[in-house]
Amino acid sequence: MLIKKPDDIKGSEITRKGDQESFLSRRTFLRGAALAATAAGTAWLYRRLAFPEAVTQSGEKIGGVKVSQPPIREALTSLEDITHYNNFYEFSTDKDAVASKARNFVTRPWTLEVGGLVHKPRTFGIEELLKLHTQEERIYRHRCVEGWSMVIPWVGFPLASLLSEVQPMSGASYVAFQSLADRKQMPNVSTDILDWPYVEGLRLDEAMNSLTLLSTGLYGETLLPQNGAPLRLVVPWKYGFKGIKSIVKITLMDRQPPTTWNIANDHEYGFYSNVNPQVDHPRWSQATEQRIGVFGRRPTLMFNGYADQVASLYTGMDLRANF
Ligand code: MTE
């Protein structure tokens, strides 16, 4: 996902189909080979599938997390991969470098401004948000437009519960999101690789769907900077780039808001960005995906496997035109 090529981007980091596939298959092959070679590897995989291991990250434990959905029967992606294979262009375009470049990102204090077409516009402190909303664990598939996927035990609360608090007006039909853009802390915000701040959008009914989360953590602890601390969006039936990180502003609107990747390249990245194995990206097929840490490619599921809950949102729409 890259349009302009600044000097600091290594050639190997620019998404080209061949490069990406060979990188992913090399990475997966090495892991897969190491695992397949040992009975211990098989047992490890089984344990990850049946009983996710207790793992720790350096965030803080989130208290009183409610497990609100039966976990999907797929192995969780390791904490190491979730926190060290990231897209967060404000810090780096190198997925393996985001964690270290974002290490000292300051996420407290933090405020979220919610306004636009609402009856009760309000600015929330992050601690207040954590107190106001019961934190839930939701294990979701996470499918990147680039062709890799993960399974992540997010912690967060439904976006719908925040929106209900500010009371959208009848004319509100879209929700716009904006990330922090801080030149002092985020090295790439001084470059023109993307337009800053990073922005995203949803239709109001997508935002109100009970699957849509504002995430505050994963694996039971507060988010680390590389995953979008202290607050990021998770929309599990859409490609990962809709999951805007480190959100500072949410605005209810009467028209479709601009989105960063659509501004960068509207031919490749549409507003909807629903996971759809039948609609290829202009440069590669979306029919299969590489689950990070698992050997072999798997078929990509329509709406990332969430069709039962979300297909009705798009009844009558041409999903090729509205990609
Ligand atoms: N949000 C901001 N602010 N900046 C970004 O560069 N990258 C997006 C999305 N949210 C991005 C962002 C992309 S391309 C993806 S795939 C996901 O974050 C990656 O989330 P993860 O690193 O937690 O897996």
Boltz pocket constraint, residues with backbone or C-beta under 6 A from the ligand:
constraints:
  - pocket:
      binder: B
      contacts: [[A, 1], [A, 82], [A, 85], [A, 86], [A, 87], [A, 88], [A, 89], [A, 90], [A, 144], [A, 145], [A, 179], [A, 180], [A, 198], [A, 226], [A, 227], [A, 228], [A, 239], [A, 240], [A, 241], [A, 242], [A, 243], [A, 244], [A, 245], [A, 246]]
      max_distance: 6.0
